Amino acid sequence: MLVKSMAISSKKILQKLEKLLPSSWLYQVQYMHSNLLVRWILGRGSMPLILSKKSAMVFSPHQDDETFGCGGMIALKREQGIQVVVAFLTDGQGSVGKNSQIQDKVIQIRKQEAVTALSILGVESSEIYFLDKADGTLRDLEALQRQQTIEQIAELLDKYKPGEVYVPHEKDCHKDHEATYTLVKEAIGQSKIEVDLLEYAIWLFWRAPLFIMLKLQDIADAYRLSIAAVQDKKNKAIASYSSQIEYLPPSFIKRFLGSYEIFFKVES
């Protein structure tokens, strides 16, 4: 209970800082925080992850999360001929606010960018799925739509029967990301397949106050995957999301351009 209340208080502090500090200052603070935590995890708080031969499914809340969080893993597996399927839960329209005319255009742009990025990483367009839920709504889906979404995910799991499933971290400091974790985990239970479940972090290290959202046990489950062999591919795939990277802080993007990816194994 204490940890939860500390996390809520820390989120409020961060929200106040976002209002008070100039963006450039806030980004610098967030970059230093993120860099410190990632360096600690890579240097002392993680174990090496050996790339498995198992097929994989990546569930991404938005078009770009899969490349930021798992692009190296995807490219490594595809270079070895291992199947990787990617499913996007939302349409990505939220990145441009509520202008409906622009939203329709952005949805198509983001889909094309996703196909391009994944092509660079080696994923065929036939193994990319768009579930087209409205951006920003995953946590608040009505009961029927929520169950339909879980069934859609379960159908994909039953169709491909992956050995590994990758989802955003359950504490990823974004409502769509955290909801994606929950929806996929429920779908796994519904499909009754046995998979290795791994989490990737997008916003967690950037937004979460140091060591408040992550417990020691969370960090104990961290693994580092060397992606040096495919680092250029991943960086090119990230660059293909031109409609998004122009709005993201350069220091945020920089965290994903390194030679390691961090994953967290979820106990079954």
Buried (B, 14 or more C-beta within 10 A) or exposed (E): EEEEEBBEEBBEEBEEEEEEEEEEEBBBEBBEBBBEBBEBBBEEBBEEBEBEEEBBBBBBBBBBBBBBBBBBBBBBBBBEEBBBBBBBBBBBBBBBEEEEEBBEEBBEBBBEBBBBBBBBBBBEEEBBBBBBBBBBBBBEBEEEBBEBBBEBBBEBBEEBEBBBBBBBBBBBBBBBBBBBBBBBBBBBEBBEBEBBBBBBBBBBBBBBBEBBBBEEEBBEBBBBBBBEEBBEBBBBBBBBBEBBBEEBBEBBBEBBEBBBBBBBBBEE
